[in-house]
Amino acid sequence: MTYPIVSRFIQQAWNRGGIPELHPSFVDHSLPPGVATTRDWIALTSLSFEHQTIIEDHVAEGDKCVVRITFRVRHIGEWRGIPATFLEAETRGYRMFRVQDGKIIEHWALLDGQALENQLRGAASGCAAPRG
């Protein structure tokens, strides 16, 4: 029963820009230093990218669900010191969620930000990095 909750969260939060109701004790273990909330992180990400998260696969057991994702972006604003290239790029990763009382209570993420950076830096310096 955890996967529908996780899928809805990803669709609403990462693909539509609205955060669904989370558990009152929600903790996001993946936030970078200096970012207070998941809502803040999504807003900051949206300043740099038009983004879409595609769930490629999932495993759910008990109160936990792991999704394997592709994160597709269009680079519209500065990110890691790279001015907007307006090019498309993508990376892959994983998100893990724990659900309690029908709401997400914990989140972890591992995405390959270096792959995005390499694609964008290559494009910014005049040669497009291979995709795929």
Backbone as XML, in Angstrom:
<?xml version="1.0"?>
<chain id="A" units="angstrom">
  <residue number="1" name="MET">
    <atom name="N" x="0.808" y="-1.212" z="0.000"/>
    <atom name="CA" x="0.000" y="0.000" z="0.000"/>
    <atom name="C" x="0.853" y="1.280" z="0.000"/>
  </residue>
  <residue number="2" name="THR">
    <atom name="N" x="2.187" y="1.123" z="0.155"/>
    <atom name="CA" x="3.037" y="2.314" z="0.197"/>
    <atom name="C" x="3.275" y="2.913" z="-1.189"/>
  </residue>
  <residue number="3" name="TYR">
    <atom name="N" x="3.338" y="2.074" z="-2.239"/>
    <atom name="CA" x="3.682" y="2.592" z="-3.563"/>
    <atom name="C" x="2.703" y="3.661" z="-4.065"/>
  </residue>
  <residue number="4" name="PRO">
    <atom name="N" x="1.387" y="3.479" z="-3.953"/>
    <atom name="CA" x="0.500" y="4.550" z="-4.430"/>
    <atom name="C" x="0.737" y="5.887" z="-3.719"/>
  </residue>
  <residue number="5" name="ILE">
    <atom name="N" x="1.070" y="5.848" z="-2.452"/>
    <atom name="CA" x="1.344" y="7.081" z="-1.693"/>
    <atom name="C" x="2.617" y="7.728" z="-2.212"/>
  </residue>
  <residue number="6" name="VAL">
    <atom name="N" x="3.640" y="6.923" z="-2.451"/>
    <atom name="CA" x="4.920" y="7.421" z="-2.965"/>
    <atom name="C" x="4.757" y="7.960" z="-4.385"/>
  </residue>
  <residue number="7" name="SER">
    <atom name="N" x="4.083" y="7.223" z="-5.235"/>
    <atom name="CA" x="3.860" y="7.653" z="-6.612"/>
    <atom name="C" x="3.111" y="8.988" z="-6.656"/>
  </residue>
  <residue number="8" name="ARG">
    <atom name="N" x="2.088" y="9.117" z="-5.837"/>
    <atom name="CA" x="1.321" y="10.368" z="-5.766"/>
    <atom name="C" x="2.216" y="11.521" z="-5.298"/>
  </residue>
  <residue number="9" name="PHE">
    <atom name="N" x="3.075" y="11.263" z="-4.298"/>
    <atom name="CA" x="3.988" y="12.295" z="-3.815"/>
    <atom name="C" x="4.901" y="12.775" z="-4.935"/>
  </residue>
  <residue number="10" name="ILE">
    <atom name="N" x="5.520" y="11.843" z="-5.655"/>
    <atom name="CA" x="6.437" y="12.226" z="-6.738"/>
    <atom name="C" x="5.696" y="13.009" z="-7.818"/>
  </residue>
  <residue number="11" name="GLN">
    <atom name="N" x="4.524" y="12.556" z="-8.209"/>
    <atom name="CA" x="3.758" y="13.268" z="-9.229"/>
    <atom name="C" x="3.407" y="14.678" z="-8.766"/>
  </residue>
  <residue number="12" name="GLN">
    <atom name="N" x="2.920" y="14.797" z="-7.534"/>
    <atom name="CA" x="2.492" y="16.113" z="-7.055"/>
    <atom name="C" x="3.667" y="17.025" z="-6.728"/>
  </residue>
  <residue number="13" name="ALA">
    <atom name="N" x="4.680" y="16.500" z="-6.038"/>
    <atom name="CA" x="5.773" y="17.350" z="-5.555"/>
    <atom name="C" x="6.781" y="17.675" z="-6.654"/>
  </residue>
  <residue number="14" name="TRP">
    <atom name="N" x="7.233" y="16.666" z="-7.399"/>
    <atom name="CA" x="8.309" y="16.885" z="-8.359"/>
    <atom name="C" x="7.817" y="17.190" z="-9.761"/>
  </residue>
  <residue number="15" name="ASN">
    <atom name="N" x="6.611" y="16.754" z="-10.113"/>
    <atom name="CA" x="6.145" y="16.957" z="-11.483"/>
    <atom name="C" x="5.072" y="18.026" z="-11.598"/>
  </residue>
  <residue number="16" name="ARG">
    <atom name="N" x="4.478" y="18.427" z="-10.502"/>
    <atom name="CA" x="3.437" y="19.459" z="-10.565"/>
    <atom name="C" x="3.699" y="20.631" z="-9.625"/>
  </residue>
  <residue number="17" name="GLY">
    <atom name="N" x="4.717" y="20.547" z="-8.805"/>
    <atom name="CA" x="5.104" y="21.667" z="-7.959"/>
    <atom name="C" x="4.279" y="21.878" z="-6.703"/>
  </residue>
  <residue number="18" name="GLY">
    <atom name="N" x="3.519" y="20.905" z="-6.278"/>
    <atom name="CA" x="2.747" y="21.028" z="-5.044"/>
    <atom name="C" x="3.047" y="19.877" z="-4.115"/>
  </residue>
  <residue number="19" name="ILE">
    <atom name="N" x="3.262" y="20.158" z="-2.853"/>
    <atom name="CA" x="3.598" y="19.105" z="-1.885"/>
    <atom name="C" x="2.313" y="18.565" z="-1.257"/>
  </residue>
  <residue number="20" name="PRO">
    <atom name="N" x="2.068" y="17.252" z="-1.390"/>
    <atom name="CA" x="0.912" y="16.680" z="-0.709"/>
    <atom name="C" x="1.145" y="16.674" z="0.805"/>
  </residue>
  <residue number="21" name="GLU">
    <atom name="N" x="0.104" y="16.438" z="1.542"/>
    <atom name="CA" x="0.221" y="16.421" z="3.000"/>
    <atom name="C" x="1.151" y="15.295" z="3.441"/>
  </residue>
  <residue number="22" name="LEU">
    <atom name="N" x="2.108" y="15.659" z="4.272"/>
    <atom name="CA" x="3.068" y="14.701" z="4.806"/>
    <atom name="C" x="2.755" y="14.440" z="6.276"/>
  </residue>
  <residue number="23" name="HIS">
    <atom name="N" x="3.318" y="13.399" z="6.813"/>
    <atom name="CA" x="3.140" y="13.074" z="8.224"/>
    <atom name="C" x="3.645" y="14.250" z="9.069"/>
  </residue>
  <residue number="24" name="PRO">
    <atom name="N" x="2.998" y="14.563" z="10.184"/>
    <atom name="CA" x="3.451" y="15.686" z="11.022"/>
    <atom name="C" x="4.900" y="15.546" z="11.505"/>
  </residue>
  <residue number="25" name="SER">
    <atom name="N" x="5.411" y="14.328" z="11.584"/>
    <atom name="CA" x="6.793" y="14.100" z="12.026"/>
    <atom name="C" x="7.739" y="13.854" z="10.852"/>
  </residue>
  <residue number="26" name="PHE">
    <atom name="N" x="7.369" y="14.296" z="9.663"/>
    <atom name="CA" x="8.155" y="14.051" z="8.443"/>
    <atom name="C" x="9.585" y="14.563" z="8.587"/>
  </residue>
  <residue number="27" name="VAL">
    <atom name="N" x="10.542" y="13.727" z="8.121"/>
    <atom name="CA" x="11.957" y="14.093" z="8.078"/>
    <atom name="C" x="12.480" y="13.753" z="6.686"/>
  </residue>
  <residue number="28" name="ASP">
    <atom name="N" x="13.143" y="14.722" z="6.049"/>
    <atom name="CA" x="13.777" y="14.495" z="4.757"/>
    <atom name="C" x="15.276" y="14.401" z="5.005"/>
  </residue>
  <residue number="29" name="HIS">
    <atom name="N" x="15.808" y="13.198" z="4.908"/>
    <atom name="CA" x="17.228" y="12.947" z="5.173"/>
    <atom name="C" x="18.124" y="13.351" z="4.009"/>
  </residue>
  <residue number="30" name="SER">
    <atom name="N" x="17.537" y="13.789" z="2.905"/>
    <atom name="CA" x="18.334" y="14.066" z="1.702"/>
    <atom name="C" x="18.545" y="15.546" z="1.428"/>
  </residue>
  <residue number="31" name="LEU">
    <atom name="N" x="18.081" y="16.418" z="2.291"/>
    <atom name="CA" x="18.218" y="17.849" z="2.036"/>
    <atom name="C" x="19.673" y="18.294" z="2.127"/>
  </residue>
  <residue number="32" name="PRO">
    <atom name="N" x="20.106" y="19.145" z="1.203"/>
    <atom name="CA" x="21.476" y="19.658" z="1.290"/>
    <atom name="C" x="21.598" y="20.645" z="2.452"/>
  </residue>
  <residue number="33" name="PRO">
    <atom name="N" x="22.820" y="20.882" z="2.923"/>
    <atom name="CA" x="23.021" y="21.840" z="4.017"/>
    <atom name="C" x="22.441" y="23.202" z="3.661"/>
  </residue>
  <residue number="34" name="GLY">
    <atom name="N" x="21.787" y="23.811" z="4.631"/>
    <atom name="CA" x="21.221" y="25.137" z="4.451"/>
    <atom name="C" x="19.813" y="25.165" z="3.893"/>
  </residue>
  <residue number="35" name="VAL">
    <atom name="N" x="19.278" y="24.025" z="3.496"/>
    <atom name="CA" x="17.902" y="23.960" z="2.991"/>
    <atom name="C" x="17.034" y="23.368" z="4.089"/>
  </residue>
  <residue number="36" name="ALA">
    <atom name="N" x="15.984" y="24.100" z="4.478"/>
    <atom name="CA" x="15.199" y="23.729" z="5.653"/>
    <atom name="C" x="14.129" y="22.675" z="5.385"/>
  </residue>
  <residue number="37" name="THR">
    <atom name="N" x="13.475" y="22.743" z="4.227"/>
    <atom name="CA" x="12.332" y="21.850" z="3.992"/>
    <atom name="C" x="12.361" y="21.285" z="2.580"/>
  </residue>
  <residue number="38" name="THR">
    <atom name="N" x="11.622" y="20.216" z="2.387"/>
    <atom name="CA" x="11.466" y="19.626" z="1.061"/>
    <atom name="C" x="10.851" y="20.640" z="0.103"/>
  </residue>
  <residue number="39" name="ARG">
    <atom name="N" x="9.876" y="21.383" z="0.580"/>
    <atom name="CA" x="9.236" y="22.418" z="-0.243"/>
    <atom name="C" x="10.278" y="23.430" z="-0.726"/>
  </residue>
  <residue number="40" name="ASP">
    <atom name="N" x="11.178" y="23.855" z="0.172"/>
    <atom name="CA" x="12.242" y="24.798" z="-0.203"/>
    <atom name="C" x="13.168" y="24.192" z="-1.259"/>
  </residue>
  <residue number="41" name="TRP">
    <atom name="N" x="13.515" y="22.905" z="-1.098"/>
    <atom name="CA" x="14.424" y="22.254" z="-2.041"/>
    <atom name="C" x="13.796" y="22.161" z="-3.431"/>
  </residue>
  <residue number="42" name="ILE">
    <atom name="N" x="12.524" y="21.811" z="-3.485"/>
    <atom name="CA" x="11.851" y="21.724" z="-4.781"/>
    <atom name="C" x="11.782" y="23.113" z="-5.422"/>
  </residue>
  <residue number="43" name="ALA">
    <atom name="N" x="11.506" y="24.139" z="-4.625"/>
    <atom name="CA" x="11.457" y="25.510" z="-5.156"/>
    <atom name="C" x="12.825" y="25.936" z="-5.694"/>
  </residue>
  <residue number="44" name="LEU">
    <atom name="N" x="13.886" y="25.638" z="-4.965"/>
    <atom name="CA" x="15.238" y="25.982" z="-5.435"/>
    <atom name="C" x="15.594" y="25.218" z="-6.709"/>
  </residue>
  <residue number="45" name="THR">
    <atom name="N" x="15.266" y="23.942" z="-6.746"/>
    <atom name="CA" x="15.524" y="23.130" z="-7.931"/>
    <atom name="C" x="14.786" y="23.706" z="-9.134"/>
  </residue>
  <residue number="46" name="SER">
    <atom name="N" x="13.572" y="24.186" z="-8.889"/>
    <atom name="CA" x="12.737" y="24.720" z="-9.974"/>
    <atom name="C" x="13.250" y="26.050" z="-10.510"/>
  </residue>
  <residue number="47" name="LEU">
    <atom name="N" x="14.093" y="26.735" z="-9.765"/>
    <atom name="CA" x="14.725" y="27.954" z="-10.275"/>
    <atom name="C" x="15.795" y="27.611" z="-11.319"/>
  </residue>
  <residue number="48" name="SER">
    <atom name="N" x="16.393" y="26.433" z="-11.200"/>
    <atom name="CA" x="17.453" y="26.011" z="-12.107"/>
    <atom name="C" x="16.965" y="25.139" z="-13.250"/>
  </residue>
  <residue number="49" name="PHE">
    <atom name="N" x="15.882" y="24.396" z="-12.998"/>
    <atom name="CA" x="15.440" y="23.408" z="-13.971"/>
    <atom name="C" x="13.927" y="23.373" z="-14.117"/>
  </residue>
  <residue number="50" name="GLU">
    <atom name="N" x="13.472" y="23.134" z="-15.335"/>
    <atom name="CA" x="12.142" y="22.572" z="-15.545"/>
    <atom name="C" x="12.398" y="21.078" z="-15.435"/>
  </residue>
  <residue number="51" name="HIS">
    <atom name="N" x="11.719" y="20.396" z="-14.538"/>
    <atom name="CA" x="12.109" y="19.022" z="-14.250"/>
    <atom name="C" x="10.917" y="18.080" z="-14.210"/>
  </residue>
  <residue number="52" name="GLN">
    <atom name="N" x="11.234" y="16.830" z="-14.485"/>
    <atom name="CA" x="10.250" y="15.761" z="-14.419"/>
    <atom name="C" x="10.945" y="14.530" z="-13.849"/>
  </residue>
  <residue number="53" name="THR">
    <atom name="N" x="10.269" y="13.870" z="-12.926"/>
    <atom name="CA" x="10.765" y="12.622" z="-12.358"/>
    <atom name="C" x="9.931" y="11.482" z="-12.912"/>
  </residue>
  <residue number="54" name="ILE">
    <atom name="N" x="10.601" y="10.499" z="-13.486"/>
    <atom name="CA" x="9.930" y="9.323" z="-14.036"/>
    <atom name="C" x="10.288" y="8.133" z="-13.164"/>
  </residue>
  <residue number="55" name="ILE">
    <atom name="N" x="9.292" y="7.453" z="-12.657"/>
    <atom name="CA" x="9.529" y="6.233" z="-11.882"/>
    <atom name="C" x="9.738" y="5.091" z="-12.868"/>
  </residue>
  <residue number="56" name="GLU">
    <atom name="N" x="10.913" y="4.496" z="-12.824"/>
    <atom name="CA" x="11.262" y="3.396" z="-13.726"/>
    <atom name="C" x="10.927" y="2.040" z="-13.105"/>
  </residue>
  <residue number="57" name="ASP">
    <atom name="N" x="11.026" y="1.951" z="-11.776"/>
    <atom name="CA" x="10.791" y="0.691" z="-11.082"/>
    <atom name="C" x="10.584" y="0.997" z="-9.605"/>
  </residue>
  <residue number="58" name="HIS">
    <atom name="N" x="10.012" y="0.048" z="-8.882"/>
    <atom name="CA" x="9.840" y="0.232" z="-7.447"/>
    <atom name="C" x="9.830" y="-1.116" z="-6.733"/>
  </residue>
  <residue number="59" name="VAL">
    <atom name="N" x="10.191" y="-1.060" z="-5.457"/>
    <atom name="CA" x="10.087" y="-2.205" z="-4.568"/>
    <atom name="C" x="9.473" y="-1.689" z="-3.280"/>
  </residue>
  <residue number="60" name="ALA">
    <atom name="N" x="8.409" y="-2.340" z="-2.845"/>
    <atom name="CA" x="7.739" y="-1.933" z="-1.611"/>
    <atom name="C" x="7.612" y="-3.140" z="-0.696"/>
  </residue>
  <residue number="61" name="GLU">
    <atom name="N" x="7.909" y="-2.915" z="0.571"/>
    <atom name="CA" x="7.762" y="-3.960" z="1.571"/>
    <atom name="C" x="7.458" y="-3.296" z="2.910"/>
  </residue>
  <residue number="62" name="GLY">
    <atom name="N" x="6.399" y="-3.746" z="3.537"/>
    <atom name="CA" x="6.018" y="-3.170" z="4.824"/>
    <atom name="C" x="5.750" y="-1.686" z="4.697"/>
  </residue>
  <residue number="63" name="ASP">
    <atom name="N" x="6.421" y="-0.891" z="5.523"/>
    <atom name="CA" x="6.195" y="0.558" z="5.523"/>
    <atom name="C" x="7.189" y="1.313" z="4.644"/>
  </residue>
  <residue number="64" name="LYS">
    <atom name="N" x="8.000" y="0.593" z="3.846"/>
    <atom name="CA" x="9.022" y="1.246" z="3.018"/>
    <atom name="C" x="8.799" y="0.990" z="1.531"/>
  </residue>
  <residue number="65" name="CYS">
    <atom name="N" x="9.246" y="1.971" z="0.734"/>
    <atom name="CA" x="9.170" y="1.852" z="-0.718"/>
    <atom name="C" x="10.400" y="2.537" z="-1.308"/>
  </residue>
  <residue number="66" name="VAL">
    <atom name="N" x="11.070" y="1.840" z="-2.224"/>
    <atom name="CA" x="12.213" y="2.394" z="-2.950"/>
    <atom name="C" x="11.809" y="2.499" z="-4.408"/>
  </residue>
  <residue number="67" name="VAL">
    <atom name="N" x="12.097" y="3.653" z="-5.021"/>
    <atom name="CA" x="11.826" y="3.833" z="-6.442"/>
    <atom name="C" x="13.129" y="4.139" z="-7.155"/>
  </residue>
  <residue number="68" name="ARG">
    <atom name="N" x="13.287" y="3.539" z="-8.327"/>
    <atom name="CA" x="14.401" y="3.855" z="-9.219"/>
    <atom name="C" x="13.859" y="4.870" z="-10.203"/>
  </residue>
  <residue number="69" name="ILE">
    <atom name="N" x="14.544" y="5.998" z="-10.323"/>
    <atom name="CA" x="13.990" y="7.104" z="-11.101"/>
    <atom name="C" x="14.951" y="7.604" z="-12.171"/>
  </residue>
  <residue number="70" name="THR">
    <atom name="N" x="14.367" y="8.269" z="-13.162"/>
    <atom name="CA" x="15.095" y="9.108" z="-14.098"/>
    <atom name="C" x="14.624" y="10.532" z="-13.844"/>
  </residue>
  <residue number="71" name="PHE">
    <atom name="N" x="15.567" y="11.439" z="-13.701"/>
    <atom name="CA" x="15.284" y="12.851" z="-13.449"/>
    <atom name="C" x="15.657" y="13.607" z="-14.717"/>
  </residue>
  <residue number="72" name="ARG">
    <atom name="N" x="14.654" y="14.057" z="-15.474"/>
    <atom name="CA" x="14.875" y="14.791" z="-16.726"/>
    <atom name="C" x="14.701" y="16.277" z="-16.472"/>
  </residue>
  <residue number="73" name="VAL">
    <atom name="N" x="15.597" y="17.053" z="-17.039"/>
    <atom name="CA" x="15.570" y="18.493" z="-16.785"/>
    <atom name="C" x="15.791" y="19.284" z="-18.070"/>
  </residue>
  <residue number="74" name="ARG">
    <atom name="N" x="15.340" y="20.517" z="-18.016"/>
    <atom name="CA" x="15.723" y="21.556" z="-18.978"/>
    <atom name="C" x="16.366" y="22.636" z="-18.136"/>
  </residue>
  <residue number="75" name="HIS">
    <atom name="N" x="17.585" y="22.981" z="-18.426"/>
    <atom name="CA" x="18.396" y="23.872" z="-17.590"/>
    <atom name="C" x="18.033" y="25.335" z="-17.872"/>
  </residue>
  <residue number="76" name="ILE">
    <atom name="N" x="17.267" y="25.948" z="-16.956"/>
    <atom name="CA" x="16.731" y="27.294" z="-17.186"/>
    <atom name="C" x="17.347" y="28.375" z="-16.298"/>
  </residue>
  <residue number="77" name="GLY">
    <atom name="N" x="18.153" y="27.981" z="-15.329"/>
    <atom name="CA" x="18.755" y="28.957" z="-14.425"/>
    <atom name="C" x="20.074" y="28.432" z="-13.892"/>
  </residue>
  <residue number="78" name="GLU">
    <atom name="N" x="20.844" y="29.305" z="-13.275"/>
    <atom name="CA" x="22.164" y="28.913" z="-12.783"/>
    <atom name="C" x="22.064" y="27.735" z="-11.819"/>
  </residue>
  <residue number="79" name="TRP">
    <atom name="N" x="22.992" y="26.821" z="-11.960"/>
    <atom name="CA" x="23.081" y="25.661" z="-11.075"/>
    <atom name="C" x="24.543" y="25.266" z="-10.956"/>
  </residue>
  <residue number="80" name="ARG">
    <atom name="N" x="25.024" y="25.163" z="-9.733"/>
    <atom name="CA" x="26.431" y="24.839" z="-9.453"/>
    <atom name="C" x="27.377" y="25.755" z="-10.228"/>
  </residue>
  <residue number="81" name="GLY">
    <atom name="N" x="26.985" y="27.025" z="-10.338"/>
    <atom name="CA" x="27.817" y="27.999" z="-11.028"/>
    <atom name="C" x="27.741" y="27.954" z="-12.542"/>
  </residue>
  <residue number="82" name="ILE">
    <atom name="N" x="26.887" y="27.108" z="-13.078"/>
    <atom name="CA" x="26.743" y="26.986" z="-14.534"/>
    <atom name="C" x="25.555" y="27.840" z="-14.971"/>
  </residue>
  <residue number="83" name="PRO">
    <atom name="N" x="25.782" y="28.860" z="-15.809"/>
    <atom name="CA" x="24.660" y="29.656" z="-16.287"/>
    <atom name="C" x="23.698" y="28.796" z="-17.116"/>
  </residue>
  <residue number="84" name="ALA">
    <atom name="N" x="22.463" y="29.222" z="-17.195"/>
    <atom name="CA" x="21.437" y="28.472" z="-17.941"/>
    <atom name="C" x="21.915" y="28.164" z="-19.352"/>
  </residue>
  <residue number="85" name="THR">
    <atom name="N" x="21.776" y="26.897" z="-19.754"/>
    <atom name="CA" x="22.132" y="26.470" z="-21.110"/>
    <atom name="C" x="20.878" y="26.243" z="-21.955"/>
  </residue>
  <residue number="86" name="PHE">
    <atom name="N" x="19.738" y="26.095" z="-21.304"/>
    <atom name="CA" x="18.445" y="25.805" z="-21.941"/>
    <atom name="C" x="18.459" y="24.466" z="-22.683"/>
  </residue>
  <residue number="87" name="LEU">
    <atom name="N" x="19.409" y="23.620" z="-22.329"/>
    <atom name="CA" x="19.478" y="22.283" z="-22.901"/>
    <atom name="C" x="18.793" y="21.281" z="-21.986"/>
  </residue>
  <residue number="88" name="GLU">
    <atom name="N" x="18.473" y="20.132" z="-22.545"/>
    <atom name="CA" x="17.894" y="19.049" z="-21.765"/>
    <atom name="C" x="18.999" y="18.109" z="-21.318"/>
  </residue>
  <residue number="89" name="ALA">
    <atom name="N" x="18.844" y="17.559" z="-20.124"/>
    <atom name="CA" x="19.791" y="16.598" z="-19.575"/>
    <atom name="C" x="19.004" y="15.638" z="-18.689"/>
  </residue>
  <residue number="90" name="GLU">
    <atom name="N" x="19.664" y="14.579" z="-18.275"/>
    <atom name="CA" x="18.989" y="13.657" z="-17.363"/>
    <atom name="C" x="20.013" y="12.924" z="-16.518"/>
  </residue>
  <residue number="91" name="THR">
    <atom name="N" x="19.523" y="12.433" z="-15.404"/>
    <atom name="CA" x="20.325" y="11.603" z="-14.520"/>
    <atom name="C" x="19.416" y="10.560" z="-13.903"/>
  </residue>
  <residue number="92" name="ARG">
    <atom name="N" x="20.019" y="9.631" z="-13.235"/>
    <atom name="CA" x="19.240" y="8.562" z="-12.610"/>
    <atom name="C" x="19.558" y="8.500" z="-11.127"/>
  </residue>
  <residue number="93" name="GLY">
    <atom name="N" x="18.670" y="7.842" z="-10.404"/>
    <atom name="CA" x="18.900" y="7.707" z="-8.977"/>
    <atom name="C" x="17.812" y="6.901" z="-8.302"/>
  </residue>
  <residue number="94" name="TYR">
    <atom name="N" x="17.792" y="7.031" z="-6.990"/>
    <atom name="CA" x="16.852" y="6.285" z="-6.152"/>
    <atom name="C" x="16.282" y="7.202" z="-5.091"/>
  </residue>
  <residue number="95" name="ARG">
    <atom name="N" x="15.050" y="6.941" z="-4.737"/>
    <atom name="CA" x="14.419" y="7.588" z="-3.592"/>
    <atom name="C" x="13.823" y="6.488" z="-2.729"/>
  </residue>
  <residue number="96" name="MET">
    <atom name="N" x="13.947" y="6.641" z="-1.417"/>
    <atom name="CA" x="13.362" y="5.686" z="-0.478"/>
    <atom name="C" x="12.448" y="6.454" z="0.458"/>
  </residue>
  <residue number="97" name="PHE">
    <atom name="N" x="11.308" y="5.866" z="0.714"/>
    <atom name="CA" x="10.305" y="6.491" z="1.569"/>
    <atom name="C" x="9.865" y="5.524" z="2.651"/>
  </residue>
  <residue number="98" name="ARG">
    <atom name="N" x="9.497" y="6.073" z="3.800"/>
    <atom name="CA" x="8.815" y="5.302" z="4.838"/>
    <atom name="C" x="7.472" y="5.957" z="5.064"/>
  </residue>
  <residue number="99" name="VAL">
    <atom name="N" x="6.438" y="5.147" z="5.145"/>
    <atom name="CA" x="5.067" y="5.622" z="5.277"/>
    <atom name="C" x="4.521" y="5.193" z="6.638"/>
  </residue>
  <residue number="100" name="GLN">
    <atom name="N" x="3.818" y="6.093" z="7.275"/>
    <atom name="CA" x="3.152" y="5.796" z="8.550"/>
    <atom name="C" x="1.802" y="6.490" z="8.556"/>
  </residue>
  <residue number="101" name="ASP">
    <atom name="N" x="0.782" y="5.794" z="8.973"/>
    <atom name="CA" x="-0.577" y="6.344" z="9.040"/>
    <atom name="C" x="-1.029" y="6.902" z="7.690"/>
  </residue>
  <residue number="102" name="GLY">
    <atom name="N" x="-0.616" y="6.254" z="6.597"/>
    <atom name="CA" x="-1.037" y="6.664" z="5.264"/>
    <atom name="C" x="-0.338" y="7.900" z="4.723"/>
  </residue>
  <residue number="103" name="LYS">
    <atom name="N" x="0.734" y="8.361" z="5.410"/>
    <atom name="CA" x="1.467" y="9.555" z="4.970"/>
    <atom name="C" x="2.967" y="9.284" z="5.014"/>
  </residue>
  <residue number="104" name="ILE">
    <atom name="N" x="3.693" y="9.983" z="4.169"/>
    <atom name="CA" x="5.150" y="9.830" z="4.149"/>
    <atom name="C" x="5.730" y="10.478" z="5.392"/>
  </residue>
  <residue number="105" name="ILE">
    <atom name="N" x="6.545" y="9.700" z="6.117"/>
    <atom name="CA" x="7.167" y="10.199" z="7.348"/>
    <atom name="C" x="8.681" y="10.379" z="7.204"/>
  </residue>
  <residue number="106" name="GLU">
    <atom name="N" x="9.315" y="9.614" z="6.252"/>
    <atom name="CA" x="10.748" y="9.779" z="6.022"/>
    <atom name="C" x="11.054" y="9.637" z="4.535"/>
  </residue>
  <residue number="107" name="HIS">
    <atom name="N" x="12.127" y="10.334" z="4.123"/>
    <atom name="CA" x="12.567" y="10.298" z="2.728"/>
    <atom name="C" x="14.087" y="10.361" z="2.686"/>
  </residue>
  <residue number="108" name="TRP">
    <atom name="N" x="14.674" y="9.535" z="1.805"/>
    <atom name="CA" x="16.097" y="9.545" z="1.490"/>
    <atom name="C" x="16.217" y="9.592" z="-0.026"/>
  </residue>
  <residue number="109" name="ALA">
    <atom name="N" x="17.298" y="10.153" z="-0.543"/>
    <atom name="CA" x="17.474" y="10.195" z="-1.999"/>
    <atom name="C" x="18.948" y="10.075" z="-2.350"/>
  </residue>
  <residue number="110" name="LEU">
    <atom name="N" x="19.198" y="9.465" z="-3.492"/>
    <atom name="CA" x="20.531" y="9.382" z="-4.060"/>
    <atom name="C" x="20.385" y="9.576" z="-5.558"/>
  </residue>
  <residue number="111" name="LEU">
    <atom name="N" x="20.814" y="10.752" z="-6.042"/>
    <atom name="CA" x="20.774" y="11.060" z="-7.469"/>
    <atom name="C" x="22.170" y="11.445" z="-7.915"/>
  </residue>
  <residue number="112" name="ASP">
    <atom name="N" x="22.485" y="11.161" z="-9.162"/>
    <atom name="CA" x="23.806" y="11.443" z="-9.701"/>
    <atom name="C" x="23.863" y="12.874" z="-10.228"/>
  </residue>
  <residue number="113" name="GLY">
    <atom name="N" x="24.057" y="13.816" z="-9.317"/>
    <atom name="CA" x="24.175" y="15.222" z="-9.693"/>
    <atom name="C" x="25.411" y="15.491" z="-10.536"/>
  </residue>
  <residue number="114" name="GLN">
    <atom name="N" x="26.450" y="14.690" z="-10.349"/>
    <atom name="CA" x="27.667" y="14.873" z="-11.143"/>
    <atom name="C" x="27.400" y="14.603" z="-12.622"/>
  </residue>
  <residue number="115" name="ALA">
    <atom name="N" x="26.537" y="13.638" z="-12.918"/>
    <atom name="CA" x="26.185" y="13.361" z="-14.321"/>
    <atom name="C" x="25.507" y="14.572" z="-14.949"/>
  </residue>
  <residue number="116" name="LEU">
    <atom name="N" x="24.596" y="15.212" z="-14.207"/>
    <atom name="CA" x="23.965" y="16.438" z="-14.725"/>
    <atom name="C" x="25.005" y="17.524" z="-14.932"/>
  </residue>
  <residue number="117" name="GLU">
    <atom name="N" x="25.847" y="17.712" z="-13.922"/>
    <atom name="CA" x="26.866" y="18.758" z="-14.023"/>
    <atom name="C" x="27.771" y="18.526" z="-15.234"/>
  </residue>
  <residue number="118" name="ASN">
    <atom name="N" x="28.201" y="17.283" z="-15.448"/>
    <atom name="CA" x="29.062" y="16.984" z="-16.592"/>
    <atom name="C" x="28.376" y="17.315" z="-17.916"/>
  </residue>
  <residue number="119" name="GLN">
    <atom name="N" x="27.094" y="16.966" z="-18.035"/>
    <atom name="CA" x="26.355" y="17.269" z="-19.261"/>
    <atom name="C" x="26.264" y="18.778" z="-19.478"/>
  </residue>
  <residue number="120" name="LEU">
    <atom name="N" x="25.966" y="19.513" z="-18.416"/>
    <atom name="CA" x="25.774" y="20.957" z="-18.545"/>
    <atom name="C" x="27.094" y="21.688" z="-18.728"/>
  </residue>
  <residue number="121" name="ARG">
    <atom name="N" x="28.143" y="21.267" z="-18.047"/>
    <atom name="CA" x="29.455" y="21.914" z="-18.224"/>
    <atom name="C" x="29.979" y="21.670" z="-19.632"/>
  </residue>
  <residue number="122" name="GLY">
    <atom name="N" x="29.778" y="20.478" z="-20.167"/>
    <atom name="CA" x="30.196" y="20.193" z="-21.540"/>
    <atom name="C" x="29.473" y="21.084" z="-22.522"/>
  </residue>
  <residue number="123" name="ALA">
    <atom name="N" x="28.168" y="21.264" z="-22.302"/>
    <atom name="CA" x="27.375" y="22.122" z="-23.182"/>
    <atom name="C" x="27.779" y="23.575" z="-23.009"/>
  </residue>
  <residue number="124" name="ALA">
    <atom name="N" x="28.056" y="24.000" z="-21.777"/>
    <atom name="CA" x="28.409" y="25.395" z="-21.510"/>
    <atom name="C" x="29.750" y="25.761" z="-22.119"/>
  </residue>
  <residue number="125" name="SER">
    <atom name="N" x="30.642" y="24.744" z="-22.297"/>
    <atom name="CA" x="31.948" y="25.056" z="-22.874"/>
    <atom name="C" x="32.020" y="24.752" z="-24.365"/>
  </residue>
  <residue number="126" name="GLY">
    <atom name="N" x="30.868" y="24.443" z="-24.963"/>
    <atom name="CA" x="30.832" y="24.335" z="-26.409"/>
    <atom name="C" x="30.746" y="22.948" z="-26.992"/>
  </residue>
  <residue number="127" name="CYS">
    <atom name="N" x="30.798" y="21.917" z="-26.164"/>
    <atom name="CA" x="30.641" y="20.579" z="-26.722"/>
    <atom name="C" x="29.624" y="19.822" z="-25.892"/>
  </residue>
  <residue number="128" name="ALA">
    <atom name="N" x="28.636" y="19.290" z="-26.556"/>
    <atom name="CA" x="27.574" y="18.594" z="-25.855"/>
    <atom name="C" x="28.070" y="17.231" z="-25.383"/>
  </residue>
  <residue number="129" name="ALA">
    <atom name="N" x="27.757" y="16.907" z="-24.136"/>
    <atom name="CA" x="28.121" y="15.613" z="-23.578"/>
    <atom name="C" x="27.136" y="14.557" z="-24.083"/>
  </residue>
  <residue number="130" name="PRO">
    <atom name="N" x="27.604" y="13.351" z="-24.326"/>
    <atom name="CA" x="26.690" y="12.299" z="-24.800"/>
    <atom name="C" x="25.639" y="11.977" z="-23.752"/>
  </residue>
  <residue number="131" name="ARG">
    <atom name="N" x="24.436" y="11.677" z="-24.202"/>
    <atom name="CA" x="23.338" y="11.289" z="-23.305"/>
    <atom name="C" x="23.117" y="9.804" z="-23.437"/>
  </residue>
  <residue number="132" name="GLY">
    <atom name="N" x="22.621" y="9.222" z="-22.349"/>
    <atom name="CA" x="22.212" y="7.838" z="-22.446"/>
    <atom name="C" x="22.947" y="6.980" z="-21.554"/>
  </residue>
</chain>
